[in-house]
Amino acid sequence: MCGLLTYISAQGAASAKRDEIAAANERLHHRGPDETGLEFVDEDVAIAHKRLSIIDVESSHQPMWYADGRYVMTFNGEIYNYKELRAELIERHGANFETDGDGEVILAGFHHWGPDIAKRLRGMFAFVLWDRQTRQGFGARDHWGIKPMFHLRTSDGVYFSSEKKALMPFTDEKDLDTDSLAHYLTLQYPPEPGSMHKSIDRIAAGHYVQFDTSGELKTTRYFNPDFAPRASDDPQRLYDEILETLRESVRMHMRADVPVGAFLSSGIDSTGIVALAREFNPDILSFTVGFDVPGHYNELDVAVESAQHLGVKSIGTKIGPEEMMSALPKIVWHLDDPIADPSLVPLYFVAKKAAEHVTVVLGGEGADEFFGGYAIYREPLSLQSISSLPKSMRSGLRAVAKAIPEGVKGKSFIERGTTEVETRFVGNANIFGEEEKAKVLRNYDPSVRYTDITAPIYAECEGLDDTTRMQYVDIKTWLRGDILVKADRISMAHSLEVRVPFLDTEVFKVASKISLDERVRLRGNHTKYALRQALAKVVPPAIVNRPKMGFPTPTRVWLGNEMFEWADNILATSGCGHLINLEYVRGLLRAHAQGEADNSRKVWTVLVFCVWHAIFVERSMDPGITRADSQLAAKPAVGSMVA
């Protein structure tokens, strides 16, 4: 895993920014503390890199050159089918290679296949390369958006980077995107391709970009996750296909020249990954986290039991409210943009513990979106008694529901059943509704609504059943904007690489054809039914049908007790009062502490934004980031000015 930074000058003056580029590159040090690379290819292009050595440790330095200096590239990620592509390039095209790594395969593939190289890569990646002969550049981001890539266009040229913080020295840090803030208050993250800054965007997942010194970007979508569900006439054959495809994905994701471990929660996704990984490495280490809070917040016992059943060593860590409060500024700094997912905190500490032992870990991200794992995906089945009625009857029922007092049983059920899925399902988070956002935002704009984000996505999957459409929306929003951002940034905060075997193109090919009944079943409250049946051969019986947990965080408990004063102080002293009605939110916090309502997610969403604003806009809060946070000291820069 690595960090990349590229600058294409619009004025032929790249070398004039040598010191600025070098300093900005240091903001990515945590992504690659093993080696620093900086090349000024000519007056047009500067390419910088931070390397975390995983494959071909002794070689594969970056920036990487190919074809006698025609191409130069900086690359972040892992290509799991690089050996197969390398063999094909040698056999069909007589390609030459000077390294044994995966990066050179991208360069050789681009040389012989052009932009089609992006769709042929199996892995997680973001890369930018420059062709000195044509004076054109090319970049791509992986199919699912596992690896990040931001871009910034200015009058001086265009910049690309793995993290937004490396681009912020070249733009106005106070130029906030209020539309993104409005979406954040609903979704708990700013949706791609935008960011919390107007001038900085993301290259969307499954897209590649072509550019030159003019600064104009031509973006092309090379991949789209199309679902084509169909009933299986042989369920057991389907289960076997799922298991074997996932087993092969795990095998390929374990390709590395450094130690590989795995995250282990109490659910079936991570347990299944550990069970399959153990087949290839019986000594694999697993890592989990828990809290000193009674009830379902502590997964340590179940995870340890699963590890013992699988015969692998489990390393656990516990955290309390003090750790949560002290770590939040560092976490927010690493995120670049605010993400109000409380599970970021336990993930931060389990990643920190894992980094003490391994360089790579496997995670279970993507299983829910691919196989139908969230409980909300059963909702269309439960609402069928109403949603299947003629439109006129549904309209009448909705009028009846409006007359029912708030809190009366059945009101919400009727309202949701008479509301189209495009309106009622935003994604896996729906923090503030539009009415309350009008109270929270100082300058609420009613024309900016969450449907601005979801409507085009729903249009792409029209004709599919409602549950499949919900999965499709989550893949395009929740997975990209929350799940994968936190996995990348929080692991990279500790110079740790997270690999996600479920998020594999071959795994999706199987998942995309699973029928609705094999994904979710109303009777028995089943989710991920086919996946559970597939993993039943390798996962402990007690885990197969265990409800999803996923590092649950006791934010609700702590905000009403140990963390109340801390939270109230942040809200009282924040400098973002011109954007947010902080007194209103303090009222939500007080009501929460008094047990009047569970406002924990709403309060946490605003708290995270306040911390983000203090760090990146006000500069009134020191996140405490130092070189000591990286595992290794940086080595001298590789490369120099090239004529």
C-alpha positions in Angstrom: 0.0 0.0 0.0 1.2 3.4 -0.8 0.5 7.1 -1.3 0.7 8.9 -4.6 0.9 12.6 -5.6 1.1 13.9 -9.2 1.2 17.4 -10.5 0.8 18.3 -14.2 1.8 21.9 -14.8 -0.2 24.0 -17.2 2.6 26.5 -17.5 5.6 24.2 -18.0 6.9 25.1 -14.5 6.7 21.9 -12.5 10.2 22.2 -11.1 9.3 25.6 -9.6 7.0 23.7 -7.2 9.7 21.2 -6.1 9.7 22.2 -2.4 5.9 22.5 -2.3 5.4 19.0 -3.9 8.0 17.5 -1.5 6.3 19.0 1.5 2.8 17.9 0.4 4.1 14.4 -0.2 5.1 14.2 3.5 1.5 14.5 4.4 1.1 11.0 3.0 4.0 9.6 5.0 1.8 7.3 7.0 0.6 5.6 3.8 4.2 4.5 2.9 6.9 5.0 5.5 9.3 2.5 3.8 10.4 4.7 1.0 10.0 8.2 -0.5 10.1 8.8 -4.3 10.1 12.1 -6.1 10.6 12.6 -9.8 10.5 15.8 -11.9 10.0 14.1 -15.2 10.4 17.4 -17.1 9.0 20.9 -16.7 5.5 19.6 -17.2 5.2 16.7 -14.7 6.1 16.0 -11.0 5.4 12.6 -9.6 5.8 11.8 -5.9 5.3 8.6 -4.0 5.3 7.1 -0.5 5.9 3.3 -0.4 4.7 0.6 1.9 6.6 -2.4 0.6 4.3 -5.5 0.3 5.3 -7.3 -3.0 8.8 -7.4 -4.5 10.1 -5.6 -1.5 13.7 -5.2 -2.7 12.7 -3.8 -6.1 9.6 -2.2 -7.6 10.7 1.3 -6.5 8.3 4.2 -7.4 7.9 6.3 -9.3 8.3 3.5 -11.8 9.6 3.7 -15.3 8.9 1.5 -18.3 9.8 1.2 -22.0 13.1 2.9 -21.9 11.7 5.9 -20.0 8.7 6.4 -22.2 6.3 5.9 -19.2 6.5 6.8 -15.6 3.9 5.9 -13.0 2.9 6.1 -9.3 0.6 3.4 -8.1 -1.3 2.7 -4.9 -2.8 -0.8 -4.3 -2.4 -4.4 -5.1 -3.0 -6.3 -8.3 -3.9 -9.9 -7.3 -3.8 -11.3 -10.9 -0.5 -9.7 -11.8 1.3 -13.1 -12.2 -1.3 -14.2 -14.7 -1.3 -10.9 -16.6 2.5 -10.9 -16.6 2.6 -14.3 -18.2 0.0 -13.3 -20.9 2.0 -10.1 -21.7 5.2 -12.1 -22.1 3.5 -14.8 -24.2 1.4 -12.6 -26.5 3.4 -9.5 -26.7 6.9 -10.4 -25.8 6.8 -7.8 -22.9 10.0 -7.3 -20.9 10.0 -6.9 -17.1 12.8 -5.7 -14.8 10.9 -6.4 -11.5 8.9 -9.1 -10.0 6.1 -6.8 -8.7 2.6 -6.0 -9.7 3.2 -2.3 -10.6 5.2 -3.0 -13.7 2.4 -5.2 -15.0 0.2 -2.0 -15.1 2.7 -0.2 -17.2 3.3 -3.1 -19.6 -0.4 -3.6 -19.9 -1.1 0.0 -20.7 1.7 0.0 -23.3 0.1 -3.0 -25.1 -3.6 -2.7 -24.3 -4.2 1.0 -23.6 -7.1 2.0 -21.4 -8.4 -1.5 -21.4 -5.8 -2.4 -18.8 -8.1 -1.0 -16.1 -10.9 -3.5 -16.7 -8.4 -6.4 -16.8 -6.9 -5.7 -13.4 -8.2 -7.8 -10.5 -7.5 -6.0 -7.3 -7.6 -2.6 -5.5 -5.8 0.2 -7.2 -5.4 3.9 -8.0 -2.6 4.9 -10.3 -1.5 7.8 -12.5 1.0 7.4 -15.4 2.5 9.8 -17.9 3.5 9.0 -21.5 6.5 11.2 -22.4 6.0 10.4 -26.1 2.4 11.5 -26.5 2.6 14.1 -23.7 -0.6 12.6 -22.2 -1.5 11.1 -18.9 -3.8 8.3 -17.8 -5.1 7.3 -14.4 -7.6 4.8 -13.0 -9.4 3.8 -9.8 -10.5 0.2 -9.0 -13.9 -1.2 -9.8 -15.3 -0.7 -6.3 -13.5 2.3 -5.0 -11.3 0.5 -2.5 -8.4 2.8 -3.0 -8.9 6.5 -3.1 -7.8 9.1 -5.7 -8.6 12.9 -5.3 -8.0 15.5 -8.0 -7.7 19.3 -8.0 -7.7 21.7 -10.9 -6.2 25.1 -10.6 -4.9 27.8 -12.9 -1.4 26.3 -12.4 -2.4 22.8 -13.5 -4.0 19.6 -12.2 -3.1 17.5 -9.2 -3.9 13.9 -8.2 -3.4 12.4 -4.7 -4.3 9.4 -2.5 -5.5 11.8 0.2 -7.1 15.2 0.1 -4.7 16.6 2.7 -1.9 16.5 0.2 -3.9 18.8 -2.1 -5.1 21.3 0.4 -1.9 23.4 0.3 -2.7 24.2 -3.3 -6.3 25.5 -2.8 -8.4 27.6 -0.4 -9.0 25.4 2.6 -12.0 27.5 3.7 -13.9 27.0 0.5 -16.4 24.6 1.8 -19.1 22.8 -0.2 -22.3 23.5 1.6 -24.2 20.9 -0.6 -21.8 18.2 0.6 -22.4 19.4 4.2 -26.2 19.0 3.7 -25.7 15.5 2.3 -23.3 14.7 5.1 -26.0 15.5 7.7 -28.3 12.9 6.0 -25.8 10.2 4.9 -23.1 10.7 7.6 -20.5 11.1 4.9 -20.0 13.4 1.9 -20.9 11.3 -1.2 -18.5 10.9 -4.1 -17.4 12.2 -6.4 -17.5 15.4 -4.3 -15.8 16.3 -1.1 -16.2 18.8 1.7 -14.2 21.3 -0.4 -15.6 22.7 -3.6 -12.4 22.5 -5.5 -11.4 19.0 -4.7 -13.2 16.0 -6.2 -12.7 12.2 -6.4 -12.2 10.1 -9.4 -15.2 7.8 -9.1 -14.9 4.1 -8.6 -14.8 2.1 -11.8 -13.6 5.0 -13.9 -10.4 6.0 -15.7 -9.2 9.5 -16.6 -7.2 10.8 -19.5 -5.5 14.3 -19.4 -2.7 16.5 -20.7 -1.0 19.7 -19.8 -4.2 21.7 -20.6 -5.7 20.4 -17.4 -8.8 19.1 -19.1 -9.9 15.7 -17.8 -11.8 13.1 -19.8 -13.4 10.6 -17.5 -14.7 7.2 -18.7 -16.6 4.6 -16.7 -15.1 1.2 -17.5 -17.1 -0.9 -15.0 -20.6 -1.0 -13.5 -21.8 -3.6 -11.0 -24.9 -4.9 -12.8 -27.1 -7.4 -11.0 -28.9 -10.1 -12.9 -30.6 -12.3 -10.3 -32.2 -15.6 -11.3 -33.6 -18.6 -9.5 -31.2 -21.6 -9.1 -32.5 -25.0 -9.9 -29.7 -26.5 -7.8 -29.1 -24.5 -4.5 -26.3 -26.7 -3.3 -24.4 -26.2 -6.5 -24.8 -22.4 -6.0 -23.5 -22.7 -2.4 -20.5 -24.7 -3.6 -19.8 -22.1 -6.3 -19.9 -19.3 -3.8 -17.5 -21.1 -1.4 -15.0 -22.0 -4.1 -15.0 -18.6 -5.7 -14.5 -17.0 -2.3 -11.8 -19.5 -1.4 -9.9 -18.6 -4.6 -10.3 -14.9 -3.9 -8.8 -15.4 -0.4 -5.9 -17.3 -1.9 -5.1 -14.5 -4.3 -5.5 -11.8 -1.6 -2.9 -13.6 0.5 -0.2 -13.0 -2.1 2.4 -10.9 -0.3 6.1 -10.9 0.8 5.2 -9.7 4.3 3.1 -11.2 7.2 -0.7 -11.3 6.6 -3.3 -11.4 9.4 -7.1 -10.9 9.5 -9.7 -8.9 11.4 -12.1 -11.0 13.3 -15.5 -9.8 14.7 -18.3 -12.1 15.9 -20.1 -12.3 12.5 -20.0 -14.7 9.7 -18.1 -12.4 7.1 -14.8 -12.1 8.9 -15.1 -15.6 10.4 -15.5 -17.0 7.0 -12.5 -15.1 5.7 -10.3 -16.3 8.6 -11.5 -19.9 8.1 -10.5 -19.8 4.4 -7.3 -17.9 5.0 -6.2 -20.6 7.6 -6.3 -23.2 4.8 -3.4 -21.3 3.1 -1.6 -20.2 6.3 -2.5 -22.2 9.4 -0.5 -19.7 11.6 -2.5 -16.7 10.5 -3.1 -14.2 13.3 -6.6 -12.7 13.9 -7.4 -9.4 15.6 -10.5 -8.2 17.4 -11.7 -5.4 19.6 -14.2 -4.9 22.4 -15.5 -2.5 25.0 -15.8 -2.4 28.8 -19.5 -2.1 28.5 -22.0 -4.9 29.4 -24.2 -6.4 26.7 -23.6 -6.8 22.9 -20.9 -4.2 22.6 -18.1 -6.7 23.5 -17.3 -9.1 20.7 -14.1 -10.4 22.2 -15.5 -13.5 23.8 -17.3 -14.7 20.7 -14.4 -13.9 18.4 -11.9 -15.7 20.7 -14.3 -18.7 20.8 -14.4 -18.7 16.9 -10.6 -18.4 16.7 -10.2 -21.3 19.0 -12.7 -23.4 17.0 -10.7 -22.5 13.8 -7.4 -23.2 15.5 -5.9 -19.7 15.0 -4.4 -17.3 17.5 -6.6 -14.3 18.5 -5.2 -11.0 19.7 -7.7 -8.7 21.3 -7.8 -5.2 22.6 -10.3 -3.3 24.7 -11.1 0.4 24.7 -13.1 2.8 26.9 -14.6 6.3 26.6 -11.2 8.0 27.3 -9.6 6.3 24.4 -12.5 7.2 22.2 -12.3 10.9 23.1 -8.6 11.2 22.8 -8.3 9.3 19.5 -11.1 11.2 17.6 -9.0 14.2 16.4 -6.4 11.8 15.0 -9.0 9.7 13.3 -10.7 12.7 11.8 -7.4 14.1 10.5 -6.7 10.8 8.7 -10.2 10.7 7.2 -9.7 14.0 5.3 -13.5 14.5 5.3 -15.9 14.0 8.2 -17.4 10.5 8.5 -19.8 10.0 11.4 -19.5 6.2 11.6 -18.8 5.4 15.3 -17.2 2.1 14.3 -14.2 4.1 13.1 -13.0 4.2 16.7 -12.8 0.5 17.4 -11.4 0.0 13.9 -8.6 2.5 14.7 -7.6 0.6 17.8 -7.8 -2.9 16.2 -5.8 -1.7 13.3 -3.2 -0.2 15.6 -2.9 -3.6 17.4 -2.7 -5.5 14.1 0.1 -3.2 12.8 2.3 -4.3 15.8 2.3 -7.9 14.3 1.6 -7.8 10.5 1.7 -5.5 7.5 -1.4 -6.8 5.8 -4.8 -7.8 7.2 -7.9 -9.3 5.5 -11.3 -7.8 6.2 -14.9 -8.7 5.5 -16.1 -5.5 3.8 -18.5 -5.9 0.9 -20.2 -9.1 1.9 -23.4 -7.3 3.0 -23.7 -5.2 -0.1 -23.0 -8.2 -2.4 -25.0 -10.9 -0.7 -27.8 -9.0 1.0 -26.6 -8.8 4.6 -28.3 -5.7 6.1 -31.6 -6.2 8.0 -33.2 -3.3 6.1 -33.0 -5.4 2.9 -35.9 -7.5 4.2 -38.1 -4.4 4.4 -39.6 -4.7 0.9 -40.7 -8.2 1.7 -42.3 -7.1 5.0 -44.1 -4.2 3.3 -45.6 -6.3 0.4 -49.0 -6.4 1.9 -49.3 -2.6 1.4 -46.8 -1.8 -1.4 -48.5 -4.3 -3.7 -51.9 -2.5 -3.4 -53.1 -0.3 -6.3 -51.7 3.2 -6.2 -55.1 4.7 -5.3 -55.4 2.5 -2.3 -51.9 3.3 -1.2 -52.6 7.0 -1.5 -55.7 6.6 0.8 -53.7 4.6 3.3 -51.1 7.3 3.4 -53.7 9.9 4.2 -54.9 7.7 7.0 -51.4 7.4 8.3 -51.0 11.2 8.5 -54.0 11.4 10.8 -52.6 8.8 13.2 -50.7 10.5 16.1 -47.0 10.1 16.4 -45.9 7.1 18.3 -49.0 5.0 17.6 -48.1 1.5 16.5 -48.6 1.0 12.8 -48.2 4.6 11.7 -44.6 4.1 10.5 -45.4 0.8 8.8 -48.2 2.3 6.8 -46.1 5.3 5.9 -43.2 3.2 4.7 -45.4 0.8 2.8 -47.1 3.6 0.9 -43.8 5.3 0.0 -41.8 4.3 -3.0 -38.4 2.7 -2.3 -36.7 5.6 -4.2 -38.0 8.0 -1.5 -37.8 5.9 1.7 -34.4 4.3 1.2 -31.4 6.7 1.4 -28.9 4.1 2.2 -27.7 2.5 5.4 -27.6 5.8 7.3 -30.3 8.4 7.4 -29.3 10.7 10.2 -31.3 13.9 9.8 -34.5 14.2 7.9 -35.2 17.3 5.8 -37.5 18.9 8.4 -34.8 18.6 11.1 -32.0 19.6 8.7 -33.8 22.9 8.3 -33.4 23.4 12.0 -29.7 22.2 12.1 -28.4 24.1 9.1 -28.0 27.9 9.4 -28.6 28.3 5.6 -30.8 25.4 4.7 -31.4 25.1 1.0 -34.6 23.0 0.4 -33.5 22.4 -3.2 -30.5 20.3 -2.0 -31.9 16.9 -1.1 -30.6 13.4 -0.7 -32.5 12.3 -3.9 -30.0 14.4 -5.8 -27.5 11.6 -5.0 -29.8 8.6 -5.1 -32.2 9.3 -8.0 -29.6 8.8 -10.8 -28.5 5.6 -9.2 -32.1 4.3 -8.9 -32.6 5.2 -12.6 -29.6 2.9 -13.5 -31.2 -0.2 -11.9 -34.8 0.4 -12.8 -36.6 -2.9 -13.4 -34.9 -4.8 -10.6 -36.8 -5.8 -7.4 -36.6 -3.3 -4.5 -34.1 -5.2 -2.4 -31.7 -5.5 -5.3 -32.1 -1.8 -6.0 -31.3 -1.1 -2.4 -28.1 -3.1 -2.6 -27.2 -1.3 -5.8 -27.7 2.1 -4.1 -25.5 1.0 -1.2 -22.7 -0.2 -3.4 -22.7 3.2 -5.1 -23.1 5.3 -1.9 -22.6 3.6 1.5 -19.9 1.2 0.4 -17.9 3.9 -1.4 -18.5 6.8 1.0 -18.3 5.1 4.4 -17.2 1.5 4.5 -14.2 1.7 2.2 -13.1 5.2 3.2 -12.8 4.1 6.8 -11.1 0.9 5.9 -8.5 2.6 3.8 -7.8 5.7 6.0 -7.9 4.0 9.4 -5.6 1.1 8.3 -3.2 3.5 6.6 -3.1 5.6 9.7 -1.0 2.7 11.1 0.8 1.9 7.8 -1.3 -1.2 7.6 -2.8 -2.6 4.4 -6.4 -3.9 4.5 -7.4 -6.4 1.8 -11.1 -7.2 1.1 -11.6 -10.6 -0.6 -15.4 -10.2 -0.9 -14.8 -7.1 -3.1 -13.5 -9.1 -6.0 -14.9 -9.0 -9.5 -15.1 -12.8 -9.7 -17.0 -13.0 -6.3 -19.4 -10.3 -7.6 -20.1 -12.4 -10.7 -21.5 -15.1 -8.5 -23.2 -12.8 -6.1 -24.9 -10.8 -8.8 -26.9 -13.7 -10.1 -28.3 -15.0 -6.7 -32.0 -14.8 -6.5 -33.8 -12.6 -4.0 -35.0 -15.6 -2.0 -31.4 -16.9 -1.6 -30.3 -13.5 -0.3 -33.0 -12.4 2.1 -35.9 -14.3 3.7 -38.6 -12.7 5.8 -39.4 -15.9 7.6 -36.6 -16.7 10.1 -35.1 -13.1 9.7 -32.5 -14.5 7.3 -30.0 -12.2 5.6 -27.1 -13.4 3.3 -28.9 -16.7 3.2 -26.9 -18.2 0.3 -23.6 -17.0 1.8 -24.4 -18.5 5.2 -25.2 -21.8 3.6 -22.0 -21.7 1.6 -19.8 -20.9 4.6 -21.5 -23.4 6.9 -18.9 -25.9 5.8 -16.0 -23.9 7.3 -17.6 -21.6 9.9 -18.5 -22.6 13.5 -22.3 -23.5 13.7 -22.9 -20.8 16.3 -21.7 -18.1 13.9 -23.6 -19.2 10.8 -26.9 -17.5 11.7 -25.6 -15.0 14.2 -27.0 -11.5 13.6 -24.7 -8.9 12.1 -22.7 -6.9 14.7 -19.6 -5.4 13.0 -17.6 -3.8 15.9 -20.6 -2.2 17.6 -19.7 1.0 19.5 -21.4 2.1 22.8 -21.7 5.7 21.6 -25.3 5.8 22.9 -24.2 4.8 26.4 -21.2 7.0 26.7 -22.7 10.2 25.2 -25.3 10.1 28.0 -22.6 9.6 30.7 -18.8 9.6 30.5 -18.6 11.6 27.3 -21.4 14.1 27.9 -19.3 17.0 29.2 -16.6 16.4 26.5 -19.3 16.5 23.8 -21.1 19.5 25.2 -17.8 21.4 25.4 -17.0 20.7 21.7 -20.5 22.0 20.7 -20.3 25.0 22.9 -16.9 26.2 21.7 -17.0 25.1 18.0 -16.3 27.8 15.4 -18.7 26.3 12.9 -21.8 28.1 14.4 -22.3 30.0 11.2 -23.0 26.7 9.5 -24.6 24.7 12.2 -27.2 25.6 14.9 -25.1 24.3 17.7 -27.5 25.3 20.5 -30.1 23.1 18.9 -27.7 20.2 18.8 -26.7 20.8 22.4 -30.4 20.4 23.2 -30.4 17.1 21.4 -27.5 16.0 23.6 -29.2 17.1 26.8 -32.4 15.2 25.8 -30.3 12.2 25.1 -28.5 12.3 28.5 -31.9 12.7 30.2 -33.2 9.6 28.4 -35.9 11.4 26.5 -34.7 10.1 23.1 -31.8 8.3 21.5 -30.1 11.2 19.8 -26.6 9.6 19.8 -26.2 9.3 16.1 -27.4 12.8 15.4 -25.2 14.3 18.1 -22.2 12.2 17.0 -22.6 13.3 13.4 -22.4 17.0 14.4 -19.6 16.3 16.8 -17.4 14.8 14.1 -18.1 17.7 11.8 -17.1 20.2 14.6 -13.8 18.3 15.1 -13.2 18.3 11.4 -13.9 22.0 11.1 -11.6 22.8 14.0 -8.7 20.8 12.4 -9.0 21.7 8.8 -10.8 25.1 8.7 -10.3 26.9 12.0 -6.9 25.2 12.7 -7.8 25.6 16.4 -7.4 21.9 17.2 -4.1 20.0 17.0 -4.8 16.4 16.0 -1.4 15.3 17.5 -0.1 13.8 14.3 3.7 13.3 14.3 6.2 11.1 12.5 6.1 8.9 15.6 2.6 7.8 14.5 4.2 6.0 11.5 5.8 2.7 12.1 9.0 3.3 10.2 11.2 6.3 9.5 11.2 7.6 6.0 14.1 6.6 3.8 15.8 9.1 1.4 13.9 10.0 -1.7 14.5 7.8 -4.7 15.0 9.5 -8.1 15.8 13.0 -9.2 15.2 15.4 -12.1 14.9 13.7 -15.4 15.5 15.6 -18.6 
